[in-house]
Amino acid sequence: MANVIAELDDDVARKAGKLDNPEPTYTEDRYYTDRIIKELDKNRIVRLYHNPWTKHEAENTPEYSKRNAILKELQNRYFTDYHSTTFPILMSNEYPATFLAIEQKGIVNDILGNLAKKYRKDQKMLTDALCNPKIKFQFLLTRDRDHLATKVLRDRLKEKRLELIVCTPKQLFKEVTK
């Protein structure tokens, strides 16, 4: 999401090649992310958090103006601490550690159960949102419509009586403003 937020600046989006031929979902995400920031975050209706890994990814963005735009944007946001599901170590230059505590692995396995393997791709992000010891997250904001922001996963979370809603920017905006 930090990329989408930084790309609200047309120059950054253009340099990233996003304005030339934008996908409909990119255009939608950009529009609703802008509304979330200007209407919901600014008025303290929502508070946007980033995992500390976001800063690492931003610092390693090769294109200078995009990197600076992302880092500037991150200065305006809150960060979650590394906690029991996110260790402050790197397993490689591209991925943080993905260890899960036994209890947390049980929670995620219970949620994902027999869902397709693609849902396991971001089990770490899901666990971090569900098991954060300091913050009770209501929403997990994502652009990933393949295995995170899906009706199947939303229904499964509701079925398990978990209050986390995984949603796209449009879904979050509509959920908060209804």
C-alpha positions in Angstrom: 0.0 0.0 0.0 2.9 2.4 0.6 3.5 2.3 -3.2 -0.1 3.2 -4.0 0.0 6.0 -1.4 3.3 7.4 -2.9 1.8 7.0 -6.4 -1.0 9.4 -5.5 1.5 11.9 -6.8 1.1 11.9 -10.5 4.8 12.4 -11.2 5.7 9.4 -9.1 3.0 7.3 -10.7 4.1 8.4 -14.2 7.7 7.5 -13.5 6.6 4.2 -12.2 4.8 3.6 -15.5 1.4 3.5 -13.8 -0.4 6.3 -15.6 0.3 5.3 -19.2 -2.0 2.3 -19.2 -3.5 1.8 -15.8 -5.4 -1.3 -14.9 -9.0 -0.7 -13.7 -8.1 -2.1 -10.2 -5.1 0.2 -10.0 -7.2 3.2 -10.9 -9.8 2.2 -8.4 -7.3 1.6 -5.6 -5.6 4.9 -6.3 -8.9 6.7 -6.1 -10.1 5.1 -2.9 -6.7 5.3 -1.2 -6.7 9.0 -1.8 -10.2 9.3 -0.3 -9.1 7.2 2.7 -6.2 9.5 3.4 -8.0 12.8 2.7 -11.3 11.9 4.4 -10.8 9.2 6.9 -7.2 9.3 8.0 -7.0 13.1 8.1 -10.2 13.2 10.2 -8.9 10.4 12.5 -11.7 8.0 11.5 -9.0 5.4 10.6 -5.4 5.1 11.4 -3.1 3.6 8.8 -0.3 1.3 10.1 2.6 -0.2 8.2 4.6 -3.2 9.2 8.3 -2.2 9.7 9.2 -4.3 6.7 7.5 -1.6 4.5 10.3 0.8 5.4 13.0 -1.8 4.4 11.2 -2.3 1.0 11.0 1.5 0.5 14.6 2.0 1.2 15.5 -0.6 -1.4 13.2 0.9 -4.2 15.6 1.5 -7.0 13.9 4.6 -8.6 15.0 7.6 -6.7 11.9 9.8 -6.9 9.6 6.9 -6.0 11.8 5.8 -3.1 11.8 9.4 -1.7 8.0 9.7 -2.2 7.4 6.4 -0.4 9.8 7.3 2.5 8.1 10.8 2.8 4.7 9.1 2.9 5.9 6.7 5.6 6.8 9.6 7.8 3.1 10.4 8.1 2.1 6.9 9.1 2.2 4.7 12.2 4.2 1.6 12.3 3.4 -1.6 14.2 6.3 -3.0 16.2 7.9 -6.2 15.3 6.1 -8.7 17.5 5.8 -12.4 18.1 5.0 -13.2 14.6 7.3 -10.8 12.8 10.9 -11.1 13.8 13.3 -8.2 13.1 15.7 -10.3 11.1 16.0 -10.8 7.4 16.0 -14.3 5.8 17.2 -12.8 2.5 17.4 -9.4 0.8 13.8 -9.8 -0.2 11.8 -11.4 2.6 11.5 -11.0 6.3 11.4 -14.1 8.6 8.1 -15.9 8.4 8.2 -17.9 11.6 4.9 -18.4 13.4 4.4 -19.3 17.0 2.6 -22.7 17.5 -0.6 -21.1 18.7 -0.6 -18.6 15.9 0.0 -21.3 13.3 -3.0 -23.1 14.8 -5.2 -20.0 14.4 -4.2 -19.6 10.7 -4.5 -23.3 9.9 -8.0 -23.2 11.4 -8.9 -20.2 9.3 -7.3 -21.4 6.0 -8.2 -25.1 6.6 -8.8 -26.7 3.2 -8.7 -23.5 1.2 -6.5 -23.5 -1.9 -2.8 -23.3 -1.5 -2.7 -19.7 -2.8 -4.3 -18.5 0.4 -1.1 -19.5 2.3 1.0 -17.0 0.4 0.2 -14.2 2.8 -0.5 -16.3 5.9 2.2 -14.2 7.7 0.4 -10.9 7.0 -2.9 -12.4 8.2 -1.3 -13.8 11.3 0.3 -10.4 12.1 -3.1 -8.7 11.8 -4.9 -11.2 13.9 -2.3 -11.8 16.6 -0.8 -8.4 17.3 -0.4 -8.2 21.1 -0.7 -4.4 21.2 -3.2 -3.4 18.5 -6.6 -5.0 17.7 -6.8 -4.5 14.0 -10.3 -4.2 12.5 -9.1 -4.2 8.9 -6.3 -5.5 6.8 -6.0 -3.2 3.8 -4.6 -4.8 0.7 -4.6 -4.6 -3.1 -4.3 -8.4 -3.4 -7.6 -9.6 -4.8 -6.3 -13.1 -5.6 -6.0 -14.6 -2.1 -6.4 -11.9 0.6 -9.4 -9.6 -0.3 -11.6 -12.4 -1.4 -15.2 -13.3 -0.4 -14.0 -16.8 0.6 -11.5 -15.5 3.1 -13.9 -12.8 4.5 -16.6 -15.5 4.9 -14.1 -17.8 6.7 -13.0 -15.1 9.1 -16.7 -14.3 9.9 -17.5 -18.0 10.3 -14.7 -18.3 12.8 -16.1 -15.2 14.6 -12.9 -13.2 14.0 -13.5 -9.5 13.7 -10.7 -8.8 11.1 -12.0 -7.7 7.7 -9.6 -8.1 4.8 -10.4 -5.5 2.2 -9.4 -3.4 -0.8 -9.3 0.4 -0.5 -12.8 0.6 -2.0 -14.2 -2.0 0.4 -12.6 -0.2 3.4 -13.9 3.2 2.4 -17.4 1.8 1.9 -17.3 -0.2 5.1 -16.2 2.8 7.2 -18.6 5.3 5.6 -21.8 3.2 5.6 
